Amino acid sequence: MPKFHYKAMDSKGREVEGVLDVENESRAIATIKEKGLFPTQVADISGKRAPGGRPGPAGKNAKAGSGGLQTELRMPKFLERLFEGRVKSKHLTLFTRQLATLVDAGLPLLRGLHVLQRQEQHPAMRRAVTGMAESVESGSTFAESMAQHPRVFSLFFVNMVKAGETSGALHTVLSRMAEFLEKSERIKNKVRGAMVYPIVVGCVAVLIVSVLMVVVVPKFDEIFKDLLNGEPMPPLTRAVVGFSKMMMHEGWIALLVVGAAIFLWKLFAKTAGGKVWLDRVKLRMPVFGSLIRRTAIANFSRTLGTLLTGGVPILQALNIVRDVTTNAVLAKSINQIHDSVKEGETIVTPMEASHVFPGMVVSMIQVGEETGALPEMLMKIAATYDDEVDAAVEAMTSLIEPIMIILLAGVVGTIVIAMFLPMIKIITSLSG
């Protein structure tokens, strides 16, 4: 029967190891967990001997080279960082949830970081966890070690952890952060999913129209010139043929104009005034404006509620929410709320004056302030707007689908009709 050498940690964080005679690795892991241990390494050691007479790891967990020397080919560090990519929300969410579970089970923070370091697959995330473990081991706080990796952990995340360490409720804060990240990711996925259909249909429409205008229409133009014997084509046909010639001979000019417009648009969007103007336009868009507003308010309420629940002071929490908010109009309103609270006023007055927050949100926050349950009320607002975002996404999807189909049918139908009008004229003249 195969033998498996394992290393695990008990409930007090002490490392233990041993050997099991079981049929496979899955059974070995299950046996370790039945003993109340948390497995960190399991290796098949059948037929191998470890130093000191104990079987040593073999198979995929051992690295062997010629002559018994252990070798490992590694990519240079700068190439690793070039190809490793950014840490996505799902990796950060999984790390937070796993660390919260380990800390809540009584495992010391440093031990938990070492456990996650061994099993982390994403290169950038593994490097960040390794750096945090080394920083914590050298005496830094967990929040300070997180702050050394700003590309992975946001200011919001660092401040939440700092508040959890100060209050002695780190496992609670990590659990709340995991829930926050999971809900935020769910909302983002819904919005992205709603945008997939119109983007795909739009790309297909552009491709179909380009093929018709560049390949099909010129062929019909040559046929009509031969059959009409100098007679003019119908106005609609002349317009379509003219547009086709423009695409074939002057299309590069249109591409340059579009590229220049996109470049200037991005430059304008990077300016302070331009970003505010564009974000205000987004909030007033006919179909998407309502969805963008609801998503922004849900994120604002959830972020501020999570910070206040974690024990972060309200002025500091407002600063963090302002910095992580992507909509410049909402960020400007949050800054006004911060200044108002700093002067001793309530949150409600500047919030109502900004005309960004709906009346229901202002009323609920006012009730939360008066009853001393502002964090709970903010979380209720976030839950309410999450449901509204779901409904808005479904409504927008059901509205966009027929609109895109009608537009595509209208464009293609116009081209087809334009090509048939001269044929009708030719058939009529031949019949006469």
C-alpha positions as a Markdown table, in Angstrom:
| # | Residue | x | y | z |
|---|---|---|---|---|
| 1 | Met | 0.0 | 0.0 | 0.0 |
| 2 | Pro | 1.4 | 3.5 | -0.8 |
| 3 | Lys | 2.9 | 5.6 | 2.0 |
| 4 | Phe | 2.3 | 9.3 | 2.4 |
| 5 | His | 4.5 | 11.7 | 4.4 |
| 6 | Tyr | 2.5 | 14.7 | 5.7 |
| 7 | Lys | 3.0 | 17.9 | 7.5 |
| 8 | Ala | 0.1 | 19.6 | 9.2 |
| 9 | Met | -0.8 | 22.1 | 11.9 |
| 10 | Asp | -2.9 | 21.5 | 15.0 |
| 11 | Ser | -5.5 | 23.9 | 16.5 |
| 12 | Lys | -2.7 | 25.7 | 18.5 |
| 13 | Gly | -0.6 | 26.4 | 15.4 |
| 14 | Arg | 2.1 | 23.8 | 16.1 |
| 15 | Glu | 3.5 | 21.8 | 13.1 |
| 16 | Val | 3.3 | 18.1 | 13.2 |
| 17 | Glu | 4.3 | 15.4 | 10.7 |
| 18 | Gly | 4.0 | 11.7 | 10.2 |
| 19 | Val | 3.4 | 8.8 | 7.7 |
| 20 | Leu | 0.2 | 7.3 | 6.6 |
| 21 | Asp | -0.5 | 3.9 | 4.9 |
| 22 | Val | -3.5 | 4.7 | 2.7 |
| 23 | Glu | -4.6 | 3.9 | -0.8 |
| 24 | Asn | -4.4 | 7.5 | -2.3 |
| 25 | Glu | -3.6 | 11.1 | -1.6 |
| 26 | Ser | -7.3 | 12.1 | -1.2 |
| 27 | Arg | -7.7 | 9.5 | 1.5 |
| 28 | Ala | -4.5 | 10.7 | 3.2 |
| 29 | Ile | -5.9 | 14.3 | 3.3 |
| 30 | Ala | -9.2 | 13.1 | 4.7 |
| 31 | Thr | -7.4 | 11.0 | 7.4 |
| 32 | Ile | -5.4 | 14.1 | 8.4 |
| 33 | Lys | -8.5 | 16.2 | 8.7 |
| 34 | Glu | -10.2 | 13.5 | 10.8 |
| 35 | Lys | -7.5 | 13.9 | 13.3 |
| 36 | Gly | -8.3 | 17.6 | 13.7 |
| 37 | Leu | -5.3 | 18.8 | 11.8 |
| 38 | Phe | -4.9 | 21.2 | 8.9 |
| 39 | Pro | -2.7 | 19.6 | 6.2 |
| 40 | Thr | 0.0 | 21.8 | 4.6 |
| 41 | Gln | 2.0 | 19.2 | 2.7 |
| 42 | Val | 1.2 | 15.6 | 1.6 |
| 43 | Ala | 3.7 | 13.7 | -0.5 |
| 44 | Asp | 3.9 | 10.1 | -1.8 |
| 45 | Ile | 7.0 | 8.5 | -0.4 |
| 46 | Ser | 6.6 | 4.9 | -1.5 |
| 47 | Gly | 10.1 | 3.4 | -2.1 |
| 48 | Lys | 12.0 | 6.5 | -1.0 |
| 49 | Arg | 14.1 | 7.2 | 2.1 |
| 50 | Ala | 14.5 | 10.6 | 3.7 |
| 51 | Pro | 17.5 | 11.8 | 5.7 |
| 52 | Gly | 17.6 | 10.2 | 9.2 |
| 53 | Gly | 16.1 | 6.9 | 8.0 |
| 54 | Arg | 12.6 | 8.4 | 7.5 |
| 55 | Pro | 10.9 | 8.1 | 4.1 |
| 56 | Gly | 11.3 | 11.3 | 2.1 |
| 57 | Pro | 9.0 | 13.0 | -0.4 |
| 58 | Ala | 8.9 | 11.7 | -4.0 |
| 59 | Gly | 6.9 | 12.1 | -7.1 |
| 60 | Lys | 5.6 | 15.5 | -8.1 |
| 61 | Asn | 6.6 | 17.2 | -4.8 |
| 62 | Ala | 10.3 | 16.3 | -5.2 |
| 63 | Lys | 12.7 | 17.9 | -7.6 |
| 64 | Ala | 15.5 | 15.6 | -8.7 |
| 65 | Gly | 18.4 | 16.2 | -11.1 |
| 66 | Ser | 21.2 | 14.0 | -12.3 |
| 67 | Gly | 23.6 | 12.7 | -9.7 |
| 68 | Gly | 21.0 | 13.2 | -6.9 |
| 69 | Leu | 21.4 | 17.0 | -7.0 |
| 70 | Gln | 18.1 | 19.0 | -6.7 |
| 71 | Thr | 17.7 | 21.5 | -9.6 |
| 72 | Glu | 15.0 | 23.9 | -10.5 |
| 73 | Leu | 14.8 | 26.0 | -13.7 |
| 74 | Arg | 13.4 | 29.4 | -12.9 |
| 75 | Met | 12.6 | 32.4 | -15.1 |
| 76 | Pro | 14.4 | 35.6 | -14.3 |
| 77 | Lys | 12.4 | 37.8 | -11.8 |
| 78 | Phe | 11.8 | 40.7 | -14.1 |
| 79 | Leu | 10.3 | 38.3 | -16.7 |
| 80 | Glu | 8.2 | 36.7 | -14.0 |
| 81 | Arg | 6.8 | 40.1 | -13.1 |
| 82 | Leu | 6.2 | 40.9 | -16.7 |
| 83 | Phe | 4.1 | 37.8 | -17.4 |
| 84 | Glu | 2.5 | 37.3 | -14.1 |
| 85 | Gly | -0.3 | 39.8 | -14.7 |
| 86 | Arg | -2.4 | 41.7 | -12.2 |
| 87 | Val | -4.1 | 40.2 | -9.2 |
| 88 | Lys | -7.8 | 39.9 | -10.0 |
| 89 | Ser | -10.6 | 40.4 | -7.6 |
| 90 | Lys | -11.4 | 36.7 | -7.4 |
| 91 | His | -7.8 | 35.9 | -6.3 |
| 92 | Leu | -8.0 | 38.6 | -3.6 |
| 93 | Thr | -11.4 | 37.4 | -2.5 |
| 94 | Leu | -10.2 | 33.8 | -2.2 |
| 95 | Phe | -7.2 | 34.8 | -0.2 |
| 96 | Thr | -9.2 | 36.9 | 2.2 |
| 97 | Arg | -11.8 | 34.2 | 2.7 |
| 98 | Gln | -9.1 | 31.5 | 3.4 |
| 99 | Leu | -7.1 | 33.8 | 5.7 |
| 100 | Ala | -10.3 | 34.7 | 7.7 |
| 101 | Thr | -11.1 | 31.0 | 8.0 |
| 102 | Leu | -7.6 | 30.1 | 9.3 |
| 103 | Val | -7.5 | 33.0 | 11.8 |
| 104 | Asp | -11.0 | 32.3 | 13.0 |
| 105 | Ala | -10.0 | 28.6 | 13.6 |
| 106 | Gly | -7.3 | 29.9 | 16.0 |
| 107 | Leu | -4.3 | 29.7 | 13.7 |
| 108 | Pro | -1.7 | 32.4 | 14.3 |
| 109 | Leu | -1.6 | 35.0 | 11.6 |
| 110 | Leu | 2.0 | 34.2 | 10.6 |
| 111 | Arg | 1.2 | 30.5 | 10.3 |
| 112 | Gly | -1.9 | 31.3 | 8.2 |
| 113 | Leu | 0.2 | 33.4 | 5.8 |
| 114 | His | 2.7 | 30.6 | 5.5 |
| 115 | Val | -0.1 | 28.1 | 4.7 |
| 116 | Leu | -1.5 | 30.3 | 2.0 |
| 117 | Gln | 1.9 | 31.1 | 0.6 |
| 118 | Arg | 2.5 | 27.3 | -0.1 |
| 119 | Gln | -0.8 | 26.8 | -1.9 |
| 120 | Glu | -1.1 | 30.1 | -3.8 |
| 121 | Gln | -0.8 | 29.7 | -7.6 |
| 122 | His | -0.9 | 33.2 | -8.8 |
| 123 | Pro | 2.7 | 34.6 | -9.0 |
| 124 | Ala | 1.9 | 38.2 | -8.0 |
| 125 | Met | -0.3 | 37.1 | -5.2 |
| 126 | Arg | 2.2 | 34.6 | -4.0 |
| 127 | Arg | 5.0 | 37.2 | -4.0 |
| 128 | Ala | 2.7 | 39.6 | -2.0 |
| 129 | Val | 1.9 | 36.9 | 0.6 |
| 130 | Thr | 5.6 | 36.0 | 0.9 |
| 131 | Gly | 6.5 | 39.6 | 1.4 |
| 132 | Met | 3.8 | 40.1 | 4.0 |
| 133 | Ala | 4.9 | 36.9 | 5.9 |
| 134 | Glu | 8.5 | 38.2 | 6.0 |
| 135 | Ser | 7.3 | 41.7 | 7.1 |
| 136 | Val | 5.1 | 40.3 | 9.9 |
| 137 | Glu | 7.9 | 38.0 | 11.0 |
| 138 | Ser | 10.3 | 40.9 | 11.3 |
| 139 | Gly | 7.9 | 42.8 | 13.7 |
| 140 | Ser | 5.6 | 44.8 | 11.4 |
| 141 | Thr | 1.8 | 44.9 | 11.8 |
| 142 | Phe | -0.3 | 43.1 | 9.3 |
| 143 | Ala | -1.7 | 46.4 | 8.0 |
| 144 | Glu | 1.8 | 47.8 | 7.5 |
| 145 | Ser | 2.9 | 44.7 | 5.6 |
| 146 | Met | -0.2 | 45.0 | 3.4 |
| 147 | Ala | 0.6 | 48.7 | 2.7 |
| 148 | Gln | 3.9 | 47.6 | 1.1 |
| 149 | His | 1.9 | 46.0 | -1.8 |
| 150 | Pro | -0.4 | 48.8 | -3.0 |
| 151 | Arg | -1.0 | 47.1 | -6.4 |
| 152 | Val | -2.6 | 44.2 | -4.6 |
| 153 | Phe | -4.3 | 45.7 | -1.5 |
| 154 | Ser | -6.2 | 49.0 | -1.8 |
| 155 | Leu | -6.2 | 51.8 | 0.8 |
| 156 | Phe | -9.7 | 50.6 | 1.8 |
| 157 | Phe | -8.4 | 47.1 | 2.5 |
| 158 | Val | -5.4 | 48.3 | 4.5 |
| 159 | Asn | -7.5 | 50.6 | 6.7 |
| 160 | Met | -10.0 | 47.8 | 7.4 |
| 161 | Val | -7.2 | 45.5 | 8.5 |
| 162 | Lys | -5.7 | 48.3 | 10.6 |
| 163 | Ala | -9.0 | 48.8 | 12.4 |
| 164 | Gly | -9.4 | 45.1 | 12.9 |
| 165 | Glu | -5.9 | 44.8 | 14.5 |
| 166 | Thr | -6.5 | 47.8 | 16.7 |
| 167 | Ser | -9.9 | 46.4 | 18.0 |
| 168 | Gly | -8.6 | 42.8 | 18.3 |
| 169 | Ala | -11.2 | 41.5 | 15.9 |
| 170 | Leu | -9.1 | 40.8 | 12.8 |
| 171 | His | -10.9 | 37.6 | 11.9 |
| 172 | Thr | -14.3 | 39.4 | 12.0 |
| 173 | Val | -12.9 | 42.2 | 9.7 |
| 174 | Leu | -11.4 | 39.7 | 7.3 |
| 175 | Ser | -14.8 | 37.9 | 7.1 |
| 176 | Arg | -16.6 | 41.2 | 6.4 |
| 177 | Met | -14.0 | 42.0 | 3.8 |
| 178 | Ala | -14.5 | 38.7 | 2.0 |
| 179 | Glu | -18.3 | 39.3 | 2.0 |
| 180 | Phe | -17.7 | 42.8 | 0.7 |
| 181 | Leu | -15.4 | 41.6 | -2.2 |
| 182 | Glu | -17.8 | 38.8 | -3.1 |
| 183 | Lys | -20.8 | 41.1 | -3.4 |
| 184 | Ser | -18.8 | 43.7 | -5.3 |
| 185 | Glu | -17.5 | 41.1 | -7.7 |
| 186 | Arg | -21.1 | 39.8 | -8.2 |
| 187 | Ile | -22.4 | 43.2 | -9.2 |
| 188 | Lys | -19.5 | 43.8 | -11.6 |
| 189 | Asn | -20.1 | 40.5 | -13.3 |
| 190 | Lys | -23.7 | 41.3 | -13.8 |
| 191 | Val | -23.0 | 44.7 | -15.3 |
| 192 | Arg | -20.3 | 43.2 | -17.5 |
| 193 | Gly | -22.6 | 40.4 | -18.6 |
| 194 | Ala | -25.2 | 42.9 | -19.6 |
| 195 | Met | -22.7 | 44.7 | -21.8 |
| 196 | Val | -21.5 | 41.5 | -23.6 |
| 197 | Tyr | -24.5 | 41.1 | -25.9 |
| 198 | Pro | -24.6 | 44.7 | -27.4 |
| 199 | Ile | -20.8 | 44.6 | -27.9 |
| 200 | Val | -20.9 | 41.3 | -29.7 |
| 201 | Val | -23.9 | 42.3 | -31.8 |
| 202 | Gly | -22.2 | 45.7 | -32.6 |
| 203 | Cys | -19.0 | 44.0 | -33.7 |
| 204 | Val | -20.9 | 41.5 | -35.9 |
| 205 | Ala | -22.9 | 44.4 | -37.4 |
| 206 | Val | -19.7 | 46.4 | -38.3 |
| 207 | Leu | -18.2 | 43.2 | -39.8 |
| 208 | Ile | -21.2 | 42.5 | -41.9 |
| 209 | Val | -21.6 | 46.1 | -43.2 |
| 210 | Ser | -17.9 | 46.3 | -44.0 |
| 211 | Val | -18.0 | 43.1 | -46.1 |
| 212 | Leu | -21.1 | 44.3 | -47.9 |
| 213 | Met | -19.7 | 47.8 | -48.6 |
| 214 | Val | -16.2 | 46.7 | -49.6 |
| 215 | Val | -16.8 | 43.4 | -51.4 |
| 216 | Val | -20.5 | 43.1 | -52.5 |
| 217 | Val | -21.5 | 46.7 | -53.4 |
| 218 | Pro | -18.6 | 47.4 | -55.8 |
| 219 | Lys | -19.5 | 44.2 | -57.8 |
| 220 | Phe | -23.1 | 45.4 | -58.1 |
| 221 | Asp | -21.8 | 48.9 | -59.1 |
| 222 | Glu | -19.9 | 47.4 | -62.1 |
| 223 | Ile | -23.0 | 45.4 | -63.2 |
| 224 | Phe | -25.3 | 48.4 | -63.0 |
| 225 | Lys | -22.9 | 50.5 | -65.1 |
| 226 | Asp | -23.0 | 47.9 | -67.9 |
| 227 | Leu | -26.8 | 47.3 | -67.8 |
| 228 | Leu | -28.1 | 50.8 | -67.3 |
| 229 | Asn | -26.3 | 52.2 | -70.4 |
| 230 | Gly | -25.5 | 55.5 | -68.8 |
| 231 | Glu | -28.8 | 56.1 | -67.1 |
| 232 | Pro | -28.5 | 57.4 | -63.5 |
| 233 | Met | -29.0 | 55.0 | -60.6 |
| 234 | Pro | -31.7 | 55.6 | -58.0 |
| 235 | Pro | -30.7 | 58.2 | -55.3 |
| 236 | Leu | -30.6 | 55.6 | -52.5 |
| 237 | Thr | -28.3 | 53.4 | -54.6 |
| 238 | Arg | -26.0 | 56.3 | -55.4 |
| 239 | Ala | -25.7 | 57.1 | -51.7 |
| 240 | Val | -24.8 | 53.5 | -50.8 |
| 241 | Val | -22.3 | 53.2 | -53.7 |
| 242 | Gly | -20.7 | 56.6 | -52.8 |
| 243 | Phe | -20.3 | 55.5 | -49.2 |
| 244 | Ser | -18.8 | 52.2 | -50.4 |
| 245 | Lys | -16.2 | 54.1 | -52.5 |
| 246 | Met | -15.4 | 56.4 | -49.6 |
| 247 | Met | -14.7 | 53.3 | -47.4 |
| 248 | Met | -12.5 | 51.7 | -50.0 |
| 249 | His | -10.4 | 54.8 | -51.0 |
| 250 | Glu | -10.6 | 57.1 | -48.0 |
| 251 | Gly | -11.2 | 54.6 | -45.2 |
| 252 | Trp | -7.7 | 55.3 | -43.7 |
| 253 | Ile | -8.7 | 58.9 | -43.2 |
| 254 | Ala | -11.7 | 57.9 | -41.2 |
| 255 | Leu | -9.6 | 55.5 | -39.1 |
| 256 | Leu | -7.1 | 58.4 | -38.4 |
| 257 | Val | -10.0 | 60.7 | -37.4 |
| 258 | Val | -11.5 | 58.1 | -35.1 |
| 259 | Gly | -8.1 | 57.3 | -33.6 |
| 260 | Ala | -7.4 | 61.0 | -33.0 |
| 261 | Ala | -10.8 | 61.5 | -31.5 |
| 262 | Ile | -10.3 | 58.6 | -29.1 |
| 263 | Phe | -6.9 | 59.9 | -28.1 |
| 264 | Leu | -8.2 | 63.5 | -27.5 |
| 265 | Trp | -11.2 | 62.0 | -25.6 |
| 266 | Lys | -8.8 | 60.1 | -23.3 |
| 267 | Leu | -6.7 | 63.2 | -22.7 |
| 268 | Phe | -9.8 | 65.2 | -21.9 |
| 269 | Ala | -11.1 | 62.5 | -19.5 |
| 270 | Lys | -7.8 | 62.6 | -17.6 |
| 271 | Thr | -8.2 | 66.3 | -16.7 |
| 272 | Ala | -10.1 | 67.1 | -13.5 |
| 273 | Gly | -12.8 | 69.1 | -15.2 |
| 274 | Gly | -13.2 | 66.6 | -18.0 |
| 275 | Lys | -13.6 | 63.7 | -15.7 |
| 276 | Val | -16.3 | 65.5 | -13.7 |
| 277 | Trp | -18.1 | 66.5 | -16.9 |
| 278 | Leu | -18.0 | 63.0 | -18.4 |
| 279 | Asp | -19.1 | 61.3 | -15.2 |
| 280 | Arg | -22.0 | 63.8 | -15.0 |
| 281 | Val | -23.0 | 62.9 | -18.5 |
| 282 | Lys | -22.8 | 59.2 | -17.6 |
| 283 | Leu | -25.2 | 59.7 | -14.7 |
| 284 | Arg | -27.7 | 61.4 | -17.1 |
| 285 | Met | -27.6 | 58.9 | -19.9 |
| 286 | Pro | -31.1 | 57.6 | -20.9 |
| 287 | Val | -30.7 | 53.9 | -20.3 |
| 288 | Phe | -27.3 | 53.4 | -18.7 |
| 289 | Gly | -27.4 | 56.4 | -16.4 |
| 290 | Ser | -29.8 | 54.9 | -13.9 |
| 291 | Leu | -27.7 | 51.7 | -13.8 |
| 292 | Ile | -24.5 | 53.6 | -13.2 |
| 293 | Arg | -26.1 | 55.7 | -10.5 |
| 294 | Arg | -27.5 | 52.7 | -8.6 |
| 295 | Thr | -24.2 | 50.8 | -8.9 |
| 296 | Ala | -22.2 | 53.8 | -7.6 |
| 297 | Ile | -24.6 | 54.3 | -4.6 |
| 298 | Ala | -24.6 | 50.6 | -3.8 |
| 299 | Asn | -20.7 | 50.6 | -3.7 |
| 300 | Phe | -20.7 | 53.9 | -1.7 |
| 301 | Ser | -23.1 | 52.5 | 0.9 |
| 302 | Arg | -21.4 | 49.1 | 1.2 |
| 303 | Thr | -17.9 | 50.6 | 1.4 |
| 304 | Leu | -18.8 | 53.2 | 4.0 |
| 305 | Gly | -20.9 | 50.8 | 6.0 |
| 306 | Thr | -18.2 | 48.2 | 6.0 |
| 307 | Leu | -15.6 | 50.7 | 7.2 |
| 308 | Leu | -17.9 | 52.1 | 10.0 |
| 309 | Thr | -18.8 | 48.6 | 11.1 |
| 310 | Gly | -15.1 | 47.7 | 11.3 |
| 311 | Gly | -14.4 | 50.6 | 13.7 |
| 312 | Val | -12.9 | 53.2 | 11.3 |
| 313 | Pro | -13.7 | 56.8 | 12.3 |
| 314 | Ile | -16.2 | 58.5 | 10.1 |
| 315 | Leu | -13.9 | 61.2 | 8.8 |
| 316 | Gln | -11.2 | 58.7 | 7.8 |
| 317 | Ala | -13.9 | 56.4 | 6.4 |
| 318 | Leu | -15.2 | 59.2 | 4.2 |
| 319 | Asn | -11.7 | 60.0 | 2.9 |
| 320 | Ile | -11.2 | 56.3 | 2.0 |
| 321 | Val | -14.5 | 56.1 | 0.2 |
| 322 | Arg | -13.8 | 59.2 | -1.7 |
| 323 | Asp | -10.4 | 57.9 | -2.8 |
| 324 | Val | -11.8 | 54.5 | -4.0 |
| 325 | Thr | -14.8 | 55.9 | -5.8 |
| 326 | Thr | -14.4 | 55.9 | -9.5 |
| 327 | Asn | -17.2 | 58.4 | -10.3 |
| 328 | Ala | -15.8 | 62.0 | -10.0 |
| 329 | Val | -19.2 | 63.5 | -9.4 |
| 330 | Leu | -19.9 | 61.2 | -6.4 |
| 331 | Ala | -16.3 | 61.7 | -5.1 |
| 332 | Lys | -16.9 | 65.5 | -5.2 |
| 333 | Ser | -20.1 | 65.0 | -3.2 |
| 334 | Ile | -18.3 | 62.8 | -0.7 |
| 335 | Asn | -15.7 | 65.4 | -0.2 |
| 336 | Gln | -18.4 | 68.0 | 0.6 |
| 337 | Ile | -19.9 | 65.6 | 3.1 |
| 338 | His | -16.5 | 65.1 | 4.7 |
| 339 | Asp | -16.0 | 68.9 | 5.1 |
| 340 | Ser | -19.5 | 69.2 | 6.5 |
| 341 | Val | -19.0 | 66.5 | 9.1 |
| 342 | Lys | -15.6 | 67.9 | 10.0 |
| 343 | Glu | -17.3 | 71.2 | 10.9 |
| 344 | Gly | -19.8 | 69.4 | 13.1 |
| 345 | Glu | -22.8 | 69.2 | 10.8 |
| 346 | Thr | -24.7 | 66.0 | 9.8 |
| 347 | Ile | -24.2 | 63.9 | 6.8 |
| 348 | Val | -27.7 | 64.5 | 5.5 |
| 349 | Thr | -27.5 | 68.2 | 4.7 |
| 350 | Pro | -24.6 | 68.2 | 2.1 |
| 351 | Met | -25.8 | 64.8 | 0.8 |
| 352 | Glu | -29.2 | 66.3 | 0.0 |
| 353 | Ala | -27.7 | 69.5 | -1.5 |
| 354 | Ser | -25.5 | 67.5 | -3.9 |
| 355 | His | -28.6 | 66.1 | -5.9 |
| 356 | Val | -26.6 | 62.9 | -6.5 |
| 357 | Phe | -28.3 | 60.7 | -3.9 |
| 358 | Pro | -32.0 | 59.8 | -4.2 |
| 359 | Gly | -34.4 | 61.0 | -1.6 |
| 360 | Met | -34.9 | 57.5 | -0.2 |
| 361 | Val | -31.2 | 57.1 | 0.5 |
| 362 | Val | -31.0 | 60.5 | 2.2 |
| 363 | Ser | -34.0 | 59.7 | 4.4 |
| 364 | Met | -32.7 | 56.3 | 5.4 |
| 365 | Ile | -29.3 | 57.8 | 6.3 |
| 366 | Gln | -31.0 | 60.5 | 8.3 |
| 367 | Val | -32.9 | 57.8 | 10.3 |
| 368 | Gly | -29.6 | 55.9 | 10.8 |
| 369 | Glu | -27.9 | 59.0 | 12.2 |
| 370 | Glu | -30.8 | 59.8 | 14.5 |
| 371 | Thr | -31.0 | 56.2 | 15.9 |
| 372 | Gly | -27.3 | 55.6 | 16.1 |
| 373 | Ala | -27.5 | 52.8 | 13.6 |
| 374 | Leu | -25.8 | 54.4 | 10.6 |
| 375 | Pro | -23.6 | 51.4 | 9.6 |
| 376 | Glu | -26.5 | 49.0 | 9.7 |
| 377 | Met | -28.6 | 51.4 | 7.6 |
| 378 | Leu | -25.9 | 51.8 | 5.0 |
| 379 | Met | -25.7 | 48.0 | 4.6 |
| 380 | Lys | -29.5 | 47.9 | 4.2 |
| 381 | Ile | -29.2 | 50.6 | 1.5 |
| 382 | Ala | -26.5 | 48.6 | -0.3 |
| 383 | Ala | -28.6 | 45.4 | -0.2 |
| 384 | Thr | -31.6 | 47.3 | -1.6 |
| 385 | Tyr | -29.6 | 48.8 | -4.4 |
| 386 | Asp | -28.0 | 45.5 | -5.2 |
| 387 | Asp | -31.5 | 44.2 | -5.9 |
| 388 | Glu | -32.3 | 47.3 | -8.0 |
| 389 | Val | -29.1 | 46.8 | -10.0 |
| 390 | Asp | -30.1 | 43.2 | -10.7 |
| 391 | Ala | -33.5 | 44.4 | -11.9 |
| 392 | Ala | -32.0 | 47.2 | -14.0 |
| 393 | Val | -29.6 | 44.9 | -15.7 |
| 394 | Glu | -32.3 | 42.4 | -16.6 |
| 395 | Ala | -34.5 | 45.3 | -17.9 |
| 396 | Met | -31.6 | 46.8 | -19.9 |
| 397 | Thr | -30.7 | 43.4 | -21.4 |
| 398 | Ser | -34.3 | 42.8 | -22.5 |
| 399 | Leu | -34.5 | 46.3 | -24.0 |
| 400 | Ile | -31.1 | 46.3 | -25.8 |
| 401 | Glu | -31.6 | 43.0 | -27.6 |
| 402 | Pro | -34.5 | 44.0 | -29.8 |
| 403 | Ile | -33.0 | 47.5 | -30.4 |
| 404 | Met | -29.7 | 46.0 | -31.6 |
| 405 | Ile | -31.6 | 43.5 | -33.9 |
| 406 | Ile | -33.7 | 46.3 | -35.4 |
| 407 | Leu | -30.7 | 48.5 | -36.0 |
| 408 | Leu | -28.8 | 45.7 | -37.7 |
| 409 | Ala | -31.8 | 44.7 | -39.8 |
| 410 | Gly | -32.3 | 48.3 | -40.8 |
| 411 | Val | -28.8 | 48.8 | -42.0 |
| 412 | Val | -28.5 | 45.6 | -43.9 |
| 413 | Gly | -32.0 | 46.0 | -45.3 |
| 414 | Thr | -31.2 | 49.5 | -46.6 |
| 415 | Ile | -28.2 | 48.1 | -48.4 |
| 416 | Val | -30.2 | 45.3 | -49.9 |
| 417 | Ile | -33.0 | 47.6 | -51.0 |
| 418 | Ala | -30.5 | 50.0 | -52.6 |
| 419 | Met | -29.0 | 47.1 | -54.6 |
| 420 | Phe | -32.4 | 45.9 | -55.8 |
| 421 | Leu | -33.8 | 49.3 | -57.0 |
| 422 | Pro | -31.6 | 49.4 | -60.1 |
| 423 | Met | -32.4 | 45.8 | -60.9 |
| 424 | Ile | -36.1 | 46.6 | -60.8 |
| 425 | Lys | -35.4 | 49.5 | -63.2 |
| 426 | Ile | -33.4 | 47.3 | -65.5 |
| 427 | Ile | -36.1 | 44.6 | -65.6 |
| 428 | Thr | -38.8 | 47.2 | -66.3 |
| 429 | Ser | -36.8 | 48.7 | -69.2 |
| 430 | Leu | -36.2 | 45.2 | -70.7 |
| 431 | Ser | -39.9 | 44.3 | -70.4 |
| 432 | Gly | -40.9 | 47.6 | -72.2 |
